[in-house]
Amino acid sequence: MAIFLDTGFIIALKNSSDIHHEHAVSLMERSLKNEFGTIYTSTFVFDEVVTLILIRLKFSEIAVAVGRYLMESRKIHLINVTDQDFQKAWQVFQKYHAKGLSFTDCTNISLIERLDCQHLATYDKHFQGIVPIIEF
């Protein structure tokens, strides 16, 4: 069993003013207690998270702190996107581009399949019907 953490989930987890913050904290507590199995995210998600916090929210110190949290966590496995994952993501992107999936979203789908994740922690509705989302 495994769970994959998406960008919006991580930002909600670390941003107390996010409308999903309380839910994200609760879900992360459950995840850290191994309720969903191994916890994964990717280097592509890492890139999106720290970049969005820096550029959109304009919090450079928080961007660094969240980056450290992800890199230093013993429970969150930061996965590199392989060439095979990248190629699969490109196929997914071409198939679902009309749903508004970013290429990073498509790498998430590729990794979720490769890692056999049963859950995706996200607040993005465009994943519905493609991968199993934890409902809130």
VOLUM-993256 format. One line per 5 residues: their letters; for each residue x, y, z of N, C-alpha, C. Coordinates in Angstrom, 3 decimals. Example, Ala and Ser with C-alpha at 12.3 -4.5 7.8 and 13.67 -1.06 7.14 Angstrom:
<nodes>
AS> 13.190:-5.690:7.800:12.300:-4.500:7.800:13.200:-3.300:7.800 ~ 12.850:-2.250:7.080:13.670:-1.060:7.140:12.900:0.030:7.870 $
</nodes>
This chain:
<nodes>
MAIFL> 0.839:-1.178:0.000:0.000:0.000:0.000:0.886:1.244:0.000 ~ 0.408:2.303:-0.681:1.204:3.521:-0.753:0.315:4.717:-1.085 ~ 0.828:5.902:-0.755:0.158:7.172:-1.038:1.165:8.101:-1.715 ~ 0.696:8.870:-2.688:1.528:9.832:-3.396:1.032:11.234:-3.063 ~ 1.948:12.115:-2.690:1.602:13.495:-2.311:1.766:14.430:-3.503 $
DTGFI> 0.695:15.131:-3.850:0.704:16.089:-4.949:1.080:17.482:-4.431 ~ 1.417:18.347:-5.336:1.853:19.711:-5.027:0.868:20.470:-4.141 ~ -0.390:20.533:-4.554:-1.393:21.286:-3.805:-1.582:20.776:-2.389 ~ -1.460:19.465:-2.217:-1.576:18.886:-0.885:-0.440:19.359:0.005 ~ 0.785:19.314:-0.507:1.952:19.718:0.289:1.869:21.201:0.642 $
IALKN> 1.444:22.017:-0.305:1.310:23.449:-0.029:0.234:23.684:1.029 ~ -0.904:22.988:0.920:-1.961:23.125:1.941:-1.460:22.668:3.303 ~ -0.658:21.619:3.314:-0.103:21.104:4.564:0.759:22.144:5.267 ~ 1.531:22.892:4.509:2.491:23.835:5.083:2.004:25.282:5.133 ~ 0.808:25.555:4.582:0.283:26.924:4.549:-0.974:26.983:5.418 $
SSDIH> -0.840:27.522:6.614:-1.957:27.546:7.562:-3.141:28.387:7.089 ~ -2.954:29.240:6.094:-4.079:30.032:5.589:-4.774:29.360:4.393 ~ -4.281:28.223:3.959:-4.907:27.479:2.857:-6.230:26.882:3.347 ~ -7.263:26.903:2.506:-8.575:26.386:2.913:-8.547:24.883:3.208 ~ -7.575:24.173:2.686:-7.468:22.732:2.905:-6.459:22.364:3.997 $
HEHAV> -5.914:23.371:4.688:-4.834:23.123:5.641:-5.205:22.098:6.719 ~ -6.323:22.285:7.372:-6.687:21.372:8.467:-6.845:19.933:7.975 ~ -7.473:19.780:6.830:-7.622:18.445:6.259:-6.259:17.857:5.915 ~ -5.392:18.663:5.311:-4.058:18.186:4.931:-3.266:17.737:6.157 ~ -3.341:18.504:7.230:-2.639:18.140:8.462:-3.176:16.812:8.990 $
SLMER> -4.476:16.664:9.017:-5.089:15.430:9.500:-4.684:14.234:8.639 ~ -4.736:14.419:7.325:-4.371:13.341:6.411:-2.886:12.989:6.530 ~ -2.051:13.994:6.734:-0.616:13.729:6.884:-0.345:12.993:8.187 ~ -1.046:13.360:9.252:-0.883:12.640:10.527:-1.237:11.168:10.343 ~ -2.331:10.907:9.627:-2.733:9.529:9.351:-1.685:8.825:8.490 $
SLKNE> -1.146:9.540:7.520:-0.120:8.968:6.642:1.146:8.615:7.417 ~ 1.542:9.506:8.320:2.743:9.275:9.109:2.571:8.112:10.095 ~ 1.330:7.766:10.394:1.044:6.605:11.241:0.926:5.328:10.398 ~ 1.283:5.446:9.115:1.331:4.320:8.179:-0.050:3.798:7.772 ~ -1.081:4.635:7.889:-2.426:4.208:7.520:-2.553:3.917:6.029 $
FGTIY> -1.754:4.613:5.216:-1.837:4.458:3.765:-0.599:3.791:3.175 ~ 0.289:3.315:4.016:1.513:2.669:3.540:2.620:3.674:3.283 ~ 3.494:3.310:2.383:4.652:4.139:2.043:4.194:5.481:1.475 ~ 4.883:6.552:1.861:4.559:7.904:1.399:5.576:8.310:0.336 ~ 5.062:8.676:-0.840:5.916:9.095:-1.945:5.551:10.494:-2.425 $
TSTFV> 6.522:11.169:-2.973:6.323:12.318:-3.838:7.510:12.307:-4.794 ~ 7.552:13.254:-5.714:8.611:13.219:-6.726:9.457:14.487:-6.738 ~ 10.566:14.397:-7.423:11.418:15.565:-7.599:10.710:16.628:-8.437 ~ 9.793:16.217:-9.323:9.024:17.190:-10.100:8.059:17.945:-9.180 ~ 7.406:17.222:-8.266:6.516:17.863:-7.293:7.331:18.786:-6.385 $
FDEVV> 8.474:18.315:-5.940:9.381:19.140:-5.125:9.643:20.471:-5.832 ~ 9.991:20.397:-7.116:10.263:21.594:-7.913:9.057:22.524:-7.921 ~ 7.865:21.963:-8.177:6.661:22.793:-8.198:6.388:23.435:-6.840 ~ 6.515:22.660:-5.792:6.204:23.159:-4.444:7.096:24.342:-4.072 ~ 8.406:24.158:-4.143:9.295:25.241:-3.711:9.198:26.442:-4.644 $
TLILI> 8.975:26.200:-5.929:8.847:27.302:-6.883:7.567:28.093:-6.629 ~ 6.443:27.393:-6.424:5.183:28.099:-6.174:5.227:28.891:-4.871 ~ 5.808:28.313:-3.841:5.915:29.043:-2.572:6.785:30.284:-2.743 ~ 7.858:30.164:-3.478:8.765:31.294:-3.705:8.123:32.364:-4.595 ~ 7.567:31.951:-5.719:7.084:32.904:-6.724:5.678:33.430:-6.415 $
RLKFS> 4.731:32.529:-6.156:3.339:32.962:-5.920:3.124:33.530:-4.527 ~ 3.619:32.803:-3.537:3.386:33.236:-2.160:4.439:34.215:-1.664 ~ 5.560:34.274:-2.373:6.653:35.206:-2.064:7.248:34.990:-0.670 ~ 7.393:33.726:-0.292:7.972:33.362:0.998:9.237:32.546:0.775 ~ 10.366:33.217:0.604:11.604:32.493:0.292:12.044:31.587:1.436 $
EIAVA> 11.914:32.058:2.685:12.334:31.232:3.823:11.459:29.991:3.959 ~ 10.167:30.160:3.692:9.252:29.013:3.773:9.535:28.030:2.646 ~ 9.860:28.534:1.458:10.210:27.652:0.341:11.402:26.772:0.717 ~ 12.401:27.370:1.329:13.585:26.609:1.760:13.204:25.620:2.864 ~ 12.399:26.060:3.820:12.001:25.182:4.926:11.196:23.983:4.428 $
VGRYL> 10.274:24.211:3.506:9.483:23.105:2.958:10.370:22.173:2.139 ~ 11.285:22.746:1.377:12.235:21.918:0.629:13.049:21.031:1.554 ~ 13.524:21.609:2.648:14.279:20.812:3.642:13.413:19.717:4.244 ~ 12.174:20.073:4.578:11.238:19.094:5.146:11.094:17.890:4.215 ~ 10.895:18.148:2.939:10.720:17.054:1.983:12.002:16.242:1.801 $
MESRK> 13.122:16.927:1.749:14.394:16.235:1.520:14.876:15.456:2.741 ~ 14.570:15.959:3.921:15.107:15.349:5.138:14.152:14.375:5.821 ~ 12.915:14.311:5.347:11.943:13.424:5.970:12.367:11.963:5.825 ~ 12.255:11.247:6.917:12.544:9.808:6.890:11.335:9.016:6.417 ~ 10.181:9.650:6.399:8.938:8.962:6.027:8.509:9.230:4.587 $
IHLIN> 8.868:10.398:4.058:8.476:10.749:2.687:9.618:10.370:1.749 ~ 9.300:9.516:0.782:10.295:9.068:-0.187:10.215:9.961:-1.424 ~ 11.290:10.689:-1.672:11.377:11.600:-2.805:11.915:10.807:-3.999 ~ 11.079:10.616:-5.008:11.384:9.736:-6.134:11.808:10.544:-7.356 ~ 12.879:10.101:-7.998:13.304:10.688:-9.263:12.460:10.138:-10.403 $
VTDQD> 12.153:10.973:-11.358:11.438:10.560:-12.560:12.465:9.970:-13.517 ~ 12.279:8.704:-13.863:13.202:8.037:-14.788:12.844:8.399:-16.231 ~ 13.713:8.026:-17.154:13.411:8.238:-18.570:12.126:7.508:-18.965 ~ 11.943:6.319:-18.438:10.733:5.543:-18.733:9.491:6.243:-18.165 ~ 9.596:6.767:-16.938:8.491:7.532:-16.342:8.166:8.753:-17.198 $
FQKAW> 9.210:9.427:-17.663:9.051:10.635:-18.474:8.313:10.310:-19.769 ~ 8.709:9.224:-20.422:8.052:8.813:-21.672:6.587:8.452:-21.426 ~ 6.329:7.736:-20.335:4.947:7.378:-19.979:4.156:8.647:-19.687 ~ 4.754:9.594:-18.984:4.086:10.864:-18.672:3.720:11.611:-19.951 ~ 4.587:11.557:-20.941:4.297:12.224:-22.216:3.089:11.571:-22.887 $
QVFQK> 2.999:10.239:-22.809:1.829:9.543:-23.350:0.560:9.967:-22.607 ~ 0.651:10.035:-21.284:-0.488:10.448:-20.463:-0.882:11.883:-20.799 ~ 0.103:12.761:-20.938:-0.167:14.167:-21.264:-0.934:14.279:-22.579 ~ -0.494:13.536:-23.583:-1.163:13.577:-24.887:-2.595:13.046:-24.802 ~ -2.819:12.070:-23.954:-4.150:11.475:-23.795:-5.106:12.383:-23.025 $
YHAKG> -4.598:13.062:-21.984:-5.464:13.811:-21.067:-5.267:15.326:-21.104 ~ -4.599:15.865:-22.090:-4.310:17.305:-22.112:-5.567:18.156:-21.997 ~ -6.682:17.688:-22.517:-7.927:18.466:-22.450:-8.479:18.564:-21.028 ~ -8.035:17.689:-20.130:-8.486:17.744:-18.731:-7.728:18.794:-17.929 ~ -6.715:19.401:-18.523:-5.959:20.444:-17.844:-4.838:19.925:-16.963 $
LSFTD> -4.407:18.688:-17.197:-3.289:18.150:-16.418:-1.982:18.800:-16.848 ~ -1.190:19.212:-15.877:0.147:19.720:-16.198:1.045:18.526:-16.500 ~ 2.204:18.779:-17.054:3.124:17.673:-17.306:3.567:17.047:-15.991 ~ 3.734:17.851:-14.944:4.074:17.298:-13.629:2.959:16.377:-13.148 ~ 1.702:16.765:-13.355:0.590:15.886:-13.004:0.719:14.549:-13.728 $
CTNIS> 1.115:14.604:-14.975:1.269:13.380:-15.769:2.432:12.529:-15.264 ~ 3.496:13.165:-14.774:4.576:12.370:-14.171:4.070:11.726:-12.885 ~ 3.194:12.432:-12.148:2.593:11.840:-10.945:1.841:10.562:-11.309 ~ 1.033:10.622:-12.352:0.263:9.457:-12.788:1.192:8.314:-13.168 ~ 2.238:8.622:-13.897:3.219:7.609:-14.288:3.844:6.955:-13.053 $
LIERL> 4.232:7.768:-12.087:4.850:7.236:-10.864:3.854:6.466:-10.003 ~ 2.639:6.955:-9.921:1.602:6.256:-9.150:1.423:4.842:-9.693 ~ 1.420:4.722:-11.013:1.293:3.399:-11.626:2.528:2.547:-11.346 ~ 3.717:3.115:-11.539:4.949:2.345:-11.338:5.109:1.903:-9.887 ~ 4.786:2.793:-8.951:4.975:2.506:-7.528:3.779:1.775:-6.908 $
DCQHL> 2.749:1.550:-7.707:1.529:0.867:-7.267:0.895:1.569:-6.068 ~ 0.750:2.888:-6.183:0.113:3.676:-5.128:-1.403:3.525:-5.226 ~ -2.027:3.292:-4.110:-3.478:3.160:-4.073:-4.174:4.484:-3.776 ~ -3.392:5.511:-3.408:-3.983:6.788:-3.014:-3.163:7.954:-3.565 ~ -3.869:9.016:-3.921:-3.238:10.280:-4.292:-3.798:11.354:-3.372 $
ATYDK> -2.916:12.026:-2.636:-3.319:13.145:-1.786:-3.245:14.409:-2.639 ~ -4.408:14.892:-3.052:-4.480:16.057:-3.919:-5.805:16.767:-3.696 ~ -5.851:18.023:-4.094:-7.095:18.778:-4.097:-7.473:19.160:-5.520 ~ -6.753:18.628:-6.489:-7.010:18.899:-7.908:-8.031:17.906:-8.454 ~ -9.158:18.417:-8.895:-10.260:17.586:-9.393:-9.943:16.917:-10.736 $
HFQGI> -8.987:17.455:-11.486:-8.741:16.892:-12.814:-8.109:15.492:-12.791 ~ -7.726:15.007:-11.612:-7.217:13.637:-11.488:-8.352:12.614:-11.398 ~ -9.574:13.078:-11.105:-10.696:12.153:-10.909:-10.923:11.305:-12.153 ~ -11.134:10.028:-11.906:-11.362:9.089:-12.996:-10.094:8.562:-13.639 ~ -8.940:9.091:-13.201:-7.665:8.641:-13.774:-6.882:7.828:-12.755 $
VPIIE> -6.778:8.352:-11.539:-6.077:7.656:-10.439:-6.932:7.770:-9.175 ~ -6.716:6.874:-8.197:-7.509:6.931:-6.959:-7.116:8.106:-6.070 ~ -8.068:8.974:-5.832:-7.865:10.179:-5.019:-8.458:9.954:-3.638 ~ -7.775:10.418:-2.603:-8.350:10.398:-1.262:-9.365:11.532:-1.186 ~ -10.603:11.177:-0.950:-11.673:12.173:-0.890:-11.639:12.923:0.438 $
F> -12.111:14.155:0.412:-12.167:14.960:1.642:-13.535:15.564:1.790 $
</nodes>
